[in-house]
Amino acid sequence: MSGTGAITIRTERLILRKPEVEDFDTYARLMASPRSVGMGGPFDLRAAWGMFCHDVALWQLFGHGALMIDLAESGECVGQVGINHGPLFPEKELGWFVYEGREGRGYATEAALALRDWGFLTLKLTSLVSYIAPGNAASVAVAERLGARLDPAAPRTDPADLVYRHFAP
């Protein structure tokens, strides 16, 4: 097992930190909403809890996982970024979401860039992928701002997903 040590990543505007149980209610509301369709939702409470616990357990199992995105100025949680893995993901995946009303401010890009670079530097990863549902223009834009490129040959669980590949510098 890889351990559960504390991790905090700071950017100019954000603090990325491990999820806490207090984050679950807002997370569950997003997962129950139509906004979760691109992730296979909407999800009921039981499924949302399982996904939340998966995000937390990845740290113990693989040494990486989900981090909540907090605004440094106020401490408000505005979303999540993560490096996902396990039987549901053919490759290590860099994923992100921001809560409703927080879109268009660059939080997903800033958080994903910081976690991606942490993964390349700390975990010595050579690449990551982002699985994006067709029609999710906002996530495609984030992936492209991060320098990721479409990889049609990449393995995927959902054959309809677009797969964007991030390469280590």
N, C-alpha and C positions, 0 to 999 in steps of 0.2 A: 504494500500500500504506500501511497505517496505522501500522506500526511495531511494535516489540517491547519498548518500554521497560518498566522494572520497575514493578510495581504491587503494593502491599500495602494492604489495607484492614483497619483494626483496629476491633473493637467491644469492649464491656466484657469479654467472655469469649473472643473468637475473634480469630484472625489469618487473613485470607484472602490467599492467595498463589498465584502461578502454579504449575502442575504441574511436577514434576521427574520424571525417569525412575524414580527410586526409589519414586514413588507408584504405578507401574504394577501391581505384583504384587497389591496390595490391591484396586485398581480392577478388575483382570481377574477376581479371585475373585468380586467382586460381580456383574460382568457375566456370569459363567458360572453364577450361582446363579438359583434361581427368583424371587428378588427383582427381577430385571431384566425380568420379563415385561411390565410396564407400559411399558418402553422398547423392546419388540420382541424381547427376549431369551428365553431365555438365549443368550449369544453364545460362539463358540469363541475361541481365543486370537487368531487372525488378525483377526477382526471387532472384538474388544475393543481390539487395538492400533490399528486404523484409527480407531475412535471416540476413543481417547485422543489420537492424533495430530491428529484433527480439532479436539478441544478446545483443543489447544496452537496449532494453525495459525490459528484464528480471530483470535488477537491480531495476527498479522502481516497478515492479510487485511482485518479490519474494525475493529481497535482495541479489541476486547472479546473475551471468551471465557470459559473455565472458570477458576475459582480453587479451590484445595483449602482445606478448612476445618480449621484447626489450633486446638487448645485453647491459649489464651495461657499458661495455667499450666504445662502439661506439654510442649507442642509436638506432642502426638499428633494425627495426622490422623484426623478423624472423618467426612469426607465431601467433597462437592463442590457448588459452586454455579456457575452460569454464565449468561451471556447468549449464546445460540446464534443462528446465522443461516447463511445459505447455501442451497443448493438443496434441502436437506431440511426447511427451515422456512419456511413462507409469510410469517411475520413474525418479528421479533426476539423470542426466547423466553427468559423467565426460568425456569430449571430448577434443581432441587436434588435431592440424595439424601444420606442419612447411612448409614454402615455399620452392619451388624447389631450390635445391642447398644447403639447410640447413639441410638435413637429415644426420643421422649417427653421430651427435655430442652430443647427449644426451639432447638437448634442450627440446624436448617434455617430456621426463621423468622427468627432473628437474622441469619444469613448472607444470606438472600435479601433481607431488608429493607435491609441495608447495600449489597449490590450493586445492588439496584433503585434506591436513592437515588443511588448513584454514577452509574448510567446516565442518570438524569434530569438530574443536575447537570452531569456531565462531558461526556456524549455529546449532551446536549440532546434526549433522546428524549421524545416526548409520551405514548407508551404502550408497554407490553410485554404479551405474552401468556404464559400457562403452559398447555401441553398436558398434560392429565392423563388417564390411562387410567380408564375407568369402574370403579368399585369401589375406587379408591385413596383411601379416606377420609382417610388421614393427609395426603396431598398436598392434597386439597380443603381440609382444615382449615388447612393452612399458607397456601394462597392466600387463604382468607377472613380469616385473622388479619392478612394483609397489606393487606386492604381491596379485593382484587380481586373482580370480579363476573363471573358466568357470561355469556358472549357467544356465544349460539347461532348468530349470523350470521357469526362469524369464520371465515376460511379455515383449513383444516387438511389435513394430508397423510392422516391416518387419520380417516375419517368417524366413527368411534366415539368419538374423543377428546372430552373436555370441554375447553372453552377458557375460561380465566379471564383477564380483561383488567385490567391495572394501569394507572392513569392518573397522569400527573405531577401534582403539586400545583399 
